[in-house]
Amino acid sequence: MNHINKIEHLGIAVKDIDAANTLYEKLLGVAPYKQEVVASESVITSFFKVGENKIELLASTDEEGPIGKFIAKKGEGIHHIAFDVDDIVAELDRLEKEGFQILNKTPKKGADNKLVAFIHPKTTSGVLVELCQEAPK
């Protein structure tokens, strides 16, 4: 049984969502297919799809939010890697038993119609890992 199906997307923290959208549209040759505010995370997101791959741009709506703090500390750049899973609750349980530190044990509503949960970068060689499962409609 596969635990992780594929890389769902790469998340990139940006200071200015409009400027980043313009830059990535030029770079990738496609416009974002969705822009969405996730108020619970104080973030506005833009999603690009290139073939089977997705890029999520994340700009903070509050400098004290997670992305605002990330940019203040590390600057713009790759924020997280997200993996698609079939059963996020089971996968969180499995990973916790394997010794990973789970940041939110109960999945929450994320962008792009996903249930999401995060694994602490201290237990993944410095990379913030997001698990994603398609949310029920």
Phi and psi in radians as a Rosetta constraint file:
Dihedral C 1 N 2 CA 2 C 2 CIRCULARHARMONIC -1.300 0.35
Dihedral N 2 CA 2 C 2 N 3 CIRCULARHARMONIC 2.369 0.35
Dihedral C 2 N 3 CA 3 C 3 CIRCULARHARMONIC -1.591 0.35
Dihedral N 3 CA 3 C 3 N 4 CIRCULARHARMONIC -0.755 0.35
Dihedral C 3 N 4 CA 4 C 4 CIRCULARHARMONIC -1.974 0.35
Dihedral N 4 CA 4 C 4 N 5 CIRCULARHARMONIC 2.193 0.35
Dihedral C 4 N 5 CA 5 C 5 CIRCULARHARMONIC -1.427 0.35
Dihedral N 5 CA 5 C 5 N 6 CIRCULARHARMONIC -0.775 0.35
Dihedral C 5 N 6 CA 6 C 6 CIRCULARHARMONIC -2.996 0.35
Dihedral N 6 CA 6 C 6 N 7 CIRCULARHARMONIC 2.967 0.35
Dihedral C 6 N 7 CA 7 C 7 CIRCULARHARMONIC -1.265 0.35
Dihedral N 7 CA 7 C 7 N 8 CIRCULARHARMONIC 2.156 0.35
Dihedral C 7 N 8 CA 8 C 8 CIRCULARHARMONIC -1.425 0.35
Dihedral N 8 CA 8 C 8 N 9 CIRCULARHARMONIC -0.792 0.35
Dihedral C 8 N 9 CA 9 C 9 CIRCULARHARMONIC -2.928 0.35
Dihedral N 9 CA 9 C 9 N 10 CIRCULARHARMONIC 2.903 0.35
Dihedral C 9 N 10 CA 10 C 10 CIRCULARHARMONIC -1.888 0.35
Dihedral N 10 CA 10 C 10 N 11 CIRCULARHARMONIC 2.302 0.35
Dihedral C 10 N 11 CA 11 C 11 CIRCULARHARMONIC -1.730 0.35
Dihedral N 11 CA 11 C 11 N 12 CIRCULARHARMONIC 2.258 0.35
Dihedral C 11 N 12 CA 12 C 12 CIRCULARHARMONIC -2.131 0.35
Dihedral N 12 CA 12 C 12 N 13 CIRCULARHARMONIC 2.125 0.35
Dihedral C 12 N 13 CA 13 C 13 CIRCULARHARMONIC -1.379 0.35
Dihedral N 13 CA 13 C 13 N 14 CIRCULARHARMONIC 2.291 0.35
Dihedral C 13 N 14 CA 14 C 14 CIRCULARHARMONIC -2.327 0.35
Dihedral N 14 CA 14 C 14 N 15 CIRCULARHARMONIC 2.678 0.35
Dihedral C 14 N 15 CA 15 C 15 CIRCULARHARMONIC -1.393 0.35
Dihedral N 15 CA 15 C 15 N 16 CIRCULARHARMONIC -0.686 0.35
Dihedral C 15 N 16 CA 16 C 16 CIRCULARHARMONIC -2.239 0.35
Dihedral N 16 CA 16 C 16 N 17 CIRCULARHARMONIC 1.920 0.35
Dihedral C 16 N 17 CA 17 C 17 CIRCULARHARMONIC -1.120 0.35
Dihedral N 17 CA 17 C 17 N 18 CIRCULARHARMONIC -0.649 0.35
Dihedral C 17 N 18 CA 18 C 18 CIRCULARHARMONIC -1.189 0.35
Dihedral N 18 CA 18 C 18 N 19 CIRCULARHARMONIC -0.793 0.35
Dihedral C 18 N 19 CA 19 C 19 CIRCULARHARMONIC -1.117 0.35
Dihedral N 19 CA 19 C 19 N 20 CIRCULARHARMONIC -0.713 0.35
Dihedral C 19 N 20 CA 20 C 20 CIRCULARHARMONIC -1.168 0.35
Dihedral N 20 CA 20 C 20 N 21 CIRCULARHARMONIC -0.694 0.35
Dihedral C 20 N 21 CA 21 C 21 CIRCULARHARMONIC -1.024 0.35
Dihedral N 21 CA 21 C 21 N 22 CIRCULARHARMONIC -0.790 0.35
Dihedral C 21 N 22 CA 22 C 22 CIRCULARHARMONIC -1.079 0.35
Dihedral N 22 CA 22 C 22 N 23 CIRCULARHARMONIC -0.800 0.35
Dihedral C 22 N 23 CA 23 C 23 CIRCULARHARMONIC -1.067 0.35
Dihedral N 23 CA 23 C 23 N 24 CIRCULARHARMONIC -0.866 0.35
Dihedral C 23 N 24 CA 24 C 24 CIRCULARHARMONIC -1.251 0.35
Dihedral N 24 CA 24 C 24 N 25 CIRCULARHARMONIC -0.503 0.35
Dihedral C 24 N 25 CA 25 C 25 CIRCULARHARMONIC -1.123 0.35
Dihedral N 25 CA 25 C 25 N 26 CIRCULARHARMONIC -0.733 0.35
Dihedral C 25 N 26 CA 26 C 26 CIRCULARHARMONIC -1.148 0.35
Dihedral N 26 CA 26 C 26 N 27 CIRCULARHARMONIC -0.783 0.35
Dihedral C 26 N 27 CA 27 C 27 CIRCULARHARMONIC -1.116 0.35
Dihedral N 27 CA 27 C 27 N 28 CIRCULARHARMONIC -0.824 0.35
Dihedral C 27 N 28 CA 28 C 28 CIRCULARHARMONIC -1.596 0.35
Dihedral N 28 CA 28 C 28 N 29 CIRCULARHARMONIC -0.322 0.35
Dihedral C 28 N 29 CA 29 C 29 CIRCULARHARMONIC 1.369 0.35
Dihedral N 29 CA 29 C 29 N 30 CIRCULARHARMONIC 0.255 0.35
Dihedral C 29 N 30 CA 30 C 30 CIRCULARHARMONIC -2.448 0.35
Dihedral N 30 CA 30 C 30 N 31 CIRCULARHARMONIC 2.676 0.35
Dihedral C 30 N 31 CA 31 C 31 CIRCULARHARMONIC -1.464 0.35
Dihedral N 31 CA 31 C 31 N 32 CIRCULARHARMONIC 2.766 0.35
Dihedral C 31 N 32 CA 32 C 32 CIRCULARHARMONIC -1.099 0.35
Dihedral N 32 CA 32 C 32 N 33 CIRCULARHARMONIC 2.488 0.35
Dihedral C 32 N 33 CA 33 C 33 CIRCULARHARMONIC -1.571 0.35
Dihedral N 33 CA 33 C 33 N 34 CIRCULARHARMONIC -0.212 0.35
Dihedral C 33 N 34 CA 34 C 34 CIRCULARHARMONIC -2.790 0.35
Dihedral N 34 CA 34 C 34 N 35 CIRCULARHARMONIC 2.442 0.35
Dihedral C 34 N 35 CA 35 C 35 CIRCULARHARMONIC -2.207 0.35
Dihedral N 35 CA 35 C 35 N 36 CIRCULARHARMONIC 2.400 0.35
Dihedral C 35 N 36 CA 36 C 36 CIRCULARHARMONIC -2.654 0.35
Dihedral N 36 CA 36 C 36 N 37 CIRCULARHARMONIC 2.458 0.35
Dihedral C 36 N 37 CA 37 C 37 CIRCULARHARMONIC -1.657 0.35
Dihedral N 37 CA 37 C 37 N 38 CIRCULARHARMONIC 2.305 0.35
Dihedral C 37 N 38 CA 38 C 38 CIRCULARHARMONIC -1.981 0.35
Dihedral N 38 CA 38 C 38 N 39 CIRCULARHARMONIC 1.629 0.35
Dihedral C 38 N 39 CA 39 C 39 CIRCULARHARMONIC -1.052 0.35
Dihedral N 39 CA 39 C 39 N 40 CIRCULARHARMONIC -0.647 0.35
Dihedral C 39 N 40 CA 40 C 40 CIRCULARHARMONIC -1.114 0.35
Dihedral N 40 CA 40 C 40 N 41 CIRCULARHARMONIC -0.379 0.35
Dihedral C 40 N 41 CA 41 C 41 CIRCULARHARMONIC -1.908 0.35
Dihedral N 41 CA 41 C 41 N 42 CIRCULARHARMONIC 0.087 0.35
Dihedral C 41 N 42 CA 42 C 42 CIRCULARHARMONIC 0.904 0.35
Dihedral N 42 CA 42 C 42 N 43 CIRCULARHARMONIC 0.886 0.35
Dihedral C 42 N 43 CA 43 C 43 CIRCULARHARMONIC -2.501 0.35
Dihedral N 43 CA 43 C 43 N 44 CIRCULARHARMONIC 2.608 0.35
Dihedral C 43 N 44 CA 44 C 44 CIRCULARHARMONIC -1.993 0.35
Dihedral N 44 CA 44 C 44 N 45 CIRCULARHARMONIC 2.348 0.35
Dihedral C 44 N 45 CA 45 C 45 CIRCULARHARMONIC -2.081 0.35
Dihedral N 45 CA 45 C 45 N 46 CIRCULARHARMONIC 2.637 0.35
Dihedral C 45 N 46 CA 46 C 46 CIRCULARHARMONIC -2.281 0.35
Dihedral N 46 CA 46 C 46 N 47 CIRCULARHARMONIC 2.371 0.35
Dihedral C 46 N 47 CA 47 C 47 CIRCULARHARMONIC -1.989 0.35
Dihedral N 47 CA 47 C 47 N 48 CIRCULARHARMONIC 2.325 0.35
Dihedral C 47 N 48 CA 48 C 48 CIRCULARHARMONIC -2.034 0.35
Dihedral N 48 CA 48 C 48 N 49 CIRCULARHARMONIC 2.493 0.35
Dihedral C 48 N 49 CA 49 C 49 CIRCULARHARMONIC -2.122 0.35
Dihedral N 49 CA 49 C 49 N 50 CIRCULARHARMONIC 2.223 0.35
Dihedral C 49 N 50 CA 50 C 50 CIRCULARHARMONIC -2.254 0.35
Dihedral N 50 CA 50 C 50 N 51 CIRCULARHARMONIC 1.855 0.35
Dihedral C 50 N 51 CA 51 C 51 CIRCULARHARMONIC 1.088 0.35
Dihedral N 51 CA 51 C 51 N 52 CIRCULARHARMONIC -2.238 0.35
Dihedral C 51 N 52 CA 52 C 52 CIRCULARHARMONIC -1.526 0.35
Dihedral N 52 CA 52 C 52 N 53 CIRCULARHARMONIC -0.053 0.35
Dihedral C 52 N 53 CA 53 C 53 CIRCULARHARMONIC -1.777 0.35
Dihedral N 53 CA 53 C 53 N 54 CIRCULARHARMONIC 2.597 0.35
Dihedral C 53 N 54 CA 54 C 54 CIRCULARHARMONIC -2.201 0.35
Dihedral N 54 CA 54 C 54 N 55 CIRCULARHARMONIC 2.537 0.35
Dihedral C 54 N 55 CA 55 C 55 CIRCULARHARMONIC -2.097 0.35
Dihedral N 55 CA 55 C 55 N 56 CIRCULARHARMONIC 2.315 0.35
Dihedral C 55 N 56 CA 56 C 56 CIRCULARHARMONIC -1.983 0.35
Dihedral N 56 CA 56 C 56 N 57 CIRCULARHARMONIC 2.088 0.35
Dihedral C 56 N 57 CA 57 C 57 CIRCULARHARMONIC -1.588 0.35
Dihedral N 57 CA 57 C 57 N 58 CIRCULARHARMONIC 2.392 0.35
Dihedral C 57 N 58 CA 58 C 58 CIRCULARHARMONIC -2.225 0.35
Dihedral N 58 CA 58 C 58 N 59 CIRCULARHARMONIC 2.129 0.35
Dihedral C 58 N 59 CA 59 C 59 CIRCULARHARMONIC -2.114 0.35
Dihedral N 59 CA 59 C 59 N 60 CIRCULARHARMONIC 2.380 0.35
Dihedral C 59 N 60 CA 60 C 60 CIRCULARHARMONIC -1.307 0.35
Dihedral N 60 CA 60 C 60 N 61 CIRCULARHARMONIC 2.471 0.35
Dihedral C 60 N 61 CA 61 C 61 CIRCULARHARMONIC -1.726 0.35
Dihedral N 61 CA 61 C 61 N 62 CIRCULARHARMONIC -0.029 0.35
Dihedral C 61 N 62 CA 62 C 62 CIRCULARHARMONIC -2.656 0.35
Dihedral N 62 CA 62 C 62 N 63 CIRCULARHARMONIC 2.114 0.35
Dihedral C 62 N 63 CA 63 C 63 CIRCULARHARMONIC -1.064 0.35
Dihedral N 63 CA 63 C 63 N 64 CIRCULARHARMONIC -0.287 0.35
Dihedral C 63 N 64 CA 64 C 64 CIRCULARHARMONIC -1.605 0.35
Dihedral N 64 CA 64 C 64 N 65 CIRCULARHARMONIC -0.036 0.35
Dihedral C 64 N 65 CA 65 C 65 CIRCULARHARMONIC -1.328 0.35
Dihedral N 65 CA 65 C 65 N 66 CIRCULARHARMONIC 2.988 0.35
Dihedral C 65 N 66 CA 66 C 66 CIRCULARHARMONIC -0.989 0.35
Dihedral N 66 CA 66 C 66 N 67 CIRCULARHARMONIC -0.733 0.35
Dihedral C 66 N 67 CA 67 C 67 CIRCULARHARMONIC -1.296 0.35
Dihedral N 67 CA 67 C 67 N 68 CIRCULARHARMONIC -0.675 0.35
Dihedral C 67 N 68 CA 68 C 68 CIRCULARHARMONIC -1.029 0.35
Dihedral N 68 CA 68 C 68 N 69 CIRCULARHARMONIC -0.777 0.35
Dihedral C 68 N 69 CA 69 C 69 CIRCULARHARMONIC -1.161 0.35
Dihedral N 69 CA 69 C 69 N 70 CIRCULARHARMONIC -0.694 0.35
Dihedral C 69 N 70 CA 70 C 70 CIRCULARHARMONIC -1.051 0.35
Dihedral N 70 CA 70 C 70 N 71 CIRCULARHARMONIC -0.852 0.35
Dihedral C 70 N 71 CA 71 C 71 CIRCULARHARMONIC -1.133 0.35
Dihedral N 71 CA 71 C 71 N 72 CIRCULARHARMONIC -0.690 0.35
Dihedral C 71 N 72 CA 72 C 72 CIRCULARHARMONIC -1.079 0.35
Dihedral N 72 CA 72 C 72 N 73 CIRCULARHARMONIC -0.620 0.35
Dihedral C 72 N 73 CA 73 C 73 CIRCULARHARMONIC -1.496 0.35
Dihedral N 73 CA 73 C 73 N 74 CIRCULARHARMONIC -0.751 0.35
Dihedral C 73 N 74 CA 74 C 74 CIRCULARHARMONIC -2.073 0.35
Dihedral N 74 CA 74 C 74 N 75 CIRCULARHARMONIC -0.216 0.35
Dihedral C 74 N 75 CA 75 C 75 CIRCULARHARMONIC 1.468 0.35
Dihedral N 75 CA 75 C 75 N 76 CIRCULARHARMONIC -3.137 0.35
Dihedral C 75 N 76 CA 76 C 76 CIRCULARHARMONIC -1.184 0.35
Dihedral N 76 CA 76 C 76 N 77 CIRCULARHARMONIC 2.658 0.35
Dihedral C 76 N 77 CA 77 C 77 CIRCULARHARMONIC 2.624 0.35
Dihedral N 77 CA 77 C 77 N 78 CIRCULARHARMONIC -2.964 0.35
Dihedral C 77 N 78 CA 78 C 78 CIRCULARHARMONIC -1.102 0.35
Dihedral N 78 CA 78 C 78 N 79 CIRCULARHARMONIC 2.200 0.35
Dihedral C 78 N 79 CA 79 C 79 CIRCULARHARMONIC -1.754 0.35
Dihedral N 79 CA 79 C 79 N 80 CIRCULARHARMONIC -0.749 0.35
Dihedral C 79 N 80 CA 80 C 80 CIRCULARHARMONIC -2.756 0.35
Dihedral N 80 CA 80 C 80 N 81 CIRCULARHARMONIC 2.860 0.35
Dihedral C 80 N 81 CA 81 C 81 CIRCULARHARMONIC -2.047 0.35
Dihedral N 81 CA 81 C 81 N 82 CIRCULARHARMONIC 2.317 0.35
Dihedral C 81 N 82 CA 82 C 82 CIRCULARHARMONIC -1.949 0.35
Dihedral N 82 CA 82 C 82 N 83 CIRCULARHARMONIC 2.392 0.35
Dihedral C 82 N 83 CA 83 C 83 CIRCULARHARMONIC -2.009 0.35
Dihedral N 83 CA 83 C 83 N 84 CIRCULARHARMONIC 2.418 0.35
Dihedral C 83 N 84 CA 84 C 84 CIRCULARHARMONIC -1.445 0.35
Dihedral N 84 CA 84 C 84 N 85 CIRCULARHARMONIC 2.315 0.35
Dihedral C 84 N 85 CA 85 C 85 CIRCULARHARMONIC -2.311 0.35
Dihedral N 85 CA 85 C 85 N 86 CIRCULARHARMONIC 2.729 0.35
Dihedral C 85 N 86 CA 86 C 86 CIRCULARHARMONIC -1.437 0.35
Dihedral N 86 CA 86 C 86 N 87 CIRCULARHARMONIC -0.619 0.35
Dihedral C 86 N 87 CA 87 C 87 CIRCULARHARMONIC -2.352 0.35
Dihedral N 87 CA 87 C 87 N 88 CIRCULARHARMONIC 1.628 0.35
Dihedral C 87 N 88 CA 88 C 88 CIRCULARHARMONIC -1.120 0.35
Dihedral N 88 CA 88 C 88 N 89 CIRCULARHARMONIC -0.643 0.35
Dihedral C 88 N 89 CA 89 C 89 CIRCULARHARMONIC -1.140 0.35
Dihedral N 89 CA 89 C 89 N 90 CIRCULARHARMONIC -0.822 0.35
Dihedral C 89 N 90 CA 90 C 90 CIRCULARHARMONIC -1.099 0.35
Dihedral N 90 CA 90 C 90 N 91 CIRCULARHARMONIC -0.683 0.35
Dihedral C 90 N 91 CA 91 C 91 CIRCULARHARMONIC -1.204 0.35
Dihedral N 91 CA 91 C 91 N 92 CIRCULARHARMONIC -0.690 0.35
Dihedral C 91 N 92 CA 92 C 92 CIRCULARHARMONIC -1.073 0.35
Dihedral N 92 CA 92 C 92 N 93 CIRCULARHARMONIC -0.736 0.35
Dihedral C 92 N 93 CA 93 C 93 CIRCULARHARMONIC -1.093 0.35
Dihedral N 93 CA 93 C 93 N 94 CIRCULARHARMONIC -0.803 0.35
Dihedral C 93 N 94 CA 94 C 94 CIRCULARHARMONIC -1.055 0.35
Dihedral N 94 CA 94 C 94 N 95 CIRCULARHARMONIC -0.822 0.35
Dihedral C 94 N 95 CA 95 C 95 CIRCULARHARMONIC -1.177 0.35
Dihedral N 95 CA 95 C 95 N 96 CIRCULARHARMONIC -0.646 0.35
Dihedral C 95 N 96 CA 96 C 96 CIRCULARHARMONIC -1.098 0.35
Dihedral N 96 CA 96 C 96 N 97 CIRCULARHARMONIC -0.734 0.35
Dihedral C 96 N 97 CA 97 C 97 CIRCULARHARMONIC -1.122 0.35
Dihedral N 97 CA 97 C 97 N 98 CIRCULARHARMONIC -0.476 0.35
Dihedral C 97 N 98 CA 98 C 98 CIRCULARHARMONIC -1.409 0.35
Dihedral N 98 CA 98 C 98 N 99 CIRCULARHARMONIC -0.071 0.35
Dihedral C 98 N 99 CA 99 C 99 CIRCULARHARMONIC 1.790 0.35
Dihedral N 99 CA 99 C 99 N 100 CIRCULARHARMONIC 0.097 0.35
Dihedral C 99 N 100 CA 100 C 100 CIRCULARHARMONIC -1.395 0.35
Dihedral N 100 CA 100 C 100 N 101 CIRCULARHARMONIC 2.517 0.35
Dihedral C 100 N 101 CA 101 C 101 CIRCULARHARMONIC -1.535 0.35
Dihedral N 101 CA 101 C 101 N 102 CIRCULARHARMONIC 2.021 0.35
Dihedral C 101 N 102 CA 102 C 102 CIRCULARHARMONIC -1.552 0.35
Dihedral N 102 CA 102 C 102 N 103 CIRCULARHARMONIC 2.226 0.35
Dihedral C 102 N 103 CA 103 C 103 CIRCULARHARMONIC -1.385 0.35
Dihedral N 103 CA 103 C 103 N 104 CIRCULARHARMONIC -0.640 0.35
Dihedral C 103 N 104 CA 104 C 104 CIRCULARHARMONIC -2.405 0.35
Dihedral N 104 CA 104 C 104 N 105 CIRCULARHARMONIC 1.900 0.35
Dihedral C 104 N 105 CA 105 C 105 CIRCULARHARMONIC -1.270 0.35
Dihedral N 105 CA 105 C 105 N 106 CIRCULARHARMONIC -0.361 0.35
Dihedral C 105 N 106 CA 106 C 106 CIRCULARHARMONIC -1.833 0.35
Dihedral N 106 CA 106 C 106 N 107 CIRCULARHARMONIC 2.067 0.35
Dihedral C 106 N 107 CA 107 C 107 CIRCULARHARMONIC -1.014 0.35
Dihedral N 107 CA 107 C 107 N 108 CIRCULARHARMONIC 2.574 0.35
Dihedral C 107 N 108 CA 108 C 108 CIRCULARHARMONIC -2.168 0.35
Dihedral N 108 CA 108 C 108 N 109 CIRCULARHARMONIC 2.874 0.35
Dihedral C 108 N 109 CA 109 C 109 CIRCULARHARMONIC -1.240 0.35
Dihedral N 109 CA 109 C 109 N 110 CIRCULARHARMONIC 2.200 0.35
Dihedral C 109 N 110 CA 110 C 110 CIRCULARHARMONIC -2.014 0.35
Dihedral N 110 CA 110 C 110 N 111 CIRCULARHARMONIC -2.932 0.35
Dihedral C 110 N 111 CA 111 C 111 CIRCULARHARMONIC -1.318 0.35
Dihedral N 111 CA 111 C 111 N 112 CIRCULARHARMONIC 2.857 0.35
Dihedral C 111 N 112 CA 112 C 112 CIRCULARHARMONIC 1.055 0.35
Dihedral N 112 CA 112 C 112 N 113 CIRCULARHARMONIC 0.637 0.35
Dihedral C 112 N 113 CA 113 C 113 CIRCULARHARMONIC 1.010 0.35
Dihedral N 113 CA 113 C 113 N 114 CIRCULARHARMONIC 0.794 0.35
Dihedral C 113 N 114 CA 114 C 114 CIRCULARHARMONIC -2.095 0.35
Dihedral N 114 CA 114 C 114 N 115 CIRCULARHARMONIC 2.597 0.35
Dihedral C 114 N 115 CA 115 C 115 CIRCULARHARMONIC -1.584 0.35
Dihedral N 115 CA 115 C 115 N 116 CIRCULARHARMONIC 2.355 0.35
Dihedral C 115 N 116 CA 116 C 116 CIRCULARHARMONIC -2.334 0.35
Dihedral N 116 CA 116 C 116 N 117 CIRCULARHARMONIC 2.706 0.35
Dihedral C 116 N 117 CA 117 C 117 CIRCULARHARMONIC -2.665 0.35
Dihedral N 117 CA 117 C 117 N 118 CIRCULARHARMONIC 2.696 0.35
Dihedral C 117 N 118 CA 118 C 118 CIRCULARHARMONIC -2.127 0.35
Dihedral N 118 CA 118 C 118 N 119 CIRCULARHARMONIC 2.615 0.35
Dihedral C 118 N 119 CA 119 C 119 CIRCULARHARMONIC -1.966 0.35
Dihedral N 119 CA 119 C 119 N 120 CIRCULARHARMONIC 2.336 0.35
Dihedral C 119 N 120 CA 120 C 120 CIRCULARHARMONIC -1.097 0.35
Dihedral N 120 CA 120 C 120 N 121 CIRCULARHARMONIC 2.338 0.35
Dihedral C 120 N 121 CA 121 C 121 CIRCULARHARMONIC -1.105 0.35
Dihedral N 121 CA 121 C 121 N 122 CIRCULARHARMONIC -0.357 0.35
Dihedral C 121 N 122 CA 122 C 122 CIRCULARHARMONIC -1.096 0.35
Dihedral N 122 CA 122 C 122 N 123 CIRCULARHARMONIC -0.402 0.35
Dihedral C 122 N 123 CA 123 C 123 CIRCULARHARMONIC -1.868 0.35
Dihedral N 123 CA 123 C 123 N 124 CIRCULARHARMONIC 0.119 0.35
Dihedral C 123 N 124 CA 124 C 124 CIRCULARHARMONIC -2.312 0.35
Dihedral N 124 CA 124 C 124 N 125 CIRCULARHARMONIC 0.745 0.35
Dihedral C 124 N 125 CA 125 C 125 CIRCULARHARMONIC 0.964 0.35
Dihedral N 125 CA 125 C 125 N 126 CIRCULARHARMONIC 0.649 0.35
Dihedral C 125 N 126 CA 126 C 126 CIRCULARHARMONIC 1.498 0.35
Dihedral N 126 CA 126 C 126 N 127 CIRCULARHARMONIC 0.115 0.35
Dihedral C 126 N 127 CA 127 C 127 CIRCULARHARMONIC -1.909 0.35
Dihedral N 127 CA 127 C 127 N 128 CIRCULARHARMONIC 2.169 0.35
Dihedral C 127 N 128 CA 128 C 128 CIRCULARHARMONIC -1.234 0.35
Dihedral N 128 CA 128 C 128 N 129 CIRCULARHARMONIC 2.175 0.35
Dihedral C 128 N 129 CA 129 C 129 CIRCULARHARMONIC -1.924 0.35
Dihedral N 129 CA 129 C 129 N 130 CIRCULARHARMONIC 2.300 0.35
Dihedral C 129 N 130 CA 130 C 130 CIRCULARHARMONIC -1.967 0.35
Dihedral N 130 CA 130 C 130 N 131 CIRCULARHARMONIC 2.360 0.35
Dihedral C 130 N 131 CA 131 C 131 CIRCULARHARMONIC -1.771 0.35
Dihedral N 131 CA 131 C 131 N 132 CIRCULARHARMONIC 2.420 0.35
Dihedral C 131 N 132 CA 132 C 132 CIRCULARHARMONIC -2.249 0.35
Dihedral N 132 CA 132 C 132 N 133 CIRCULARHARMONIC 2.400 0.35
Dihedral C 132 N 133 CA 133 C 133 CIRCULARHARMONIC -2.323 0.35
Dihedral N 133 CA 133 C 133 N 134 CIRCULARHARMONIC 2.391 0.35
Dihedral C 133 N 134 CA 134 C 134 CIRCULARHARMONIC -0.986 0.35
Dihedral N 134 CA 134 C 134 N 135 CIRCULARHARMONIC 2.236 0.35
Dihedral C 134 N 135 CA 135 C 135 CIRCULARHARMONIC -1.328 0.35
Dihedral N 135 CA 135 C 135 N 136 CIRCULARHARMONIC 2.549 0.35
Dihedral C 135 N 136 CA 136 C 136 CIRCULARHARMONIC -1.055 0.35
Dihedral N 136 CA 136 C 136 N 137 CIRCULARHARMONIC 2.492 0.35
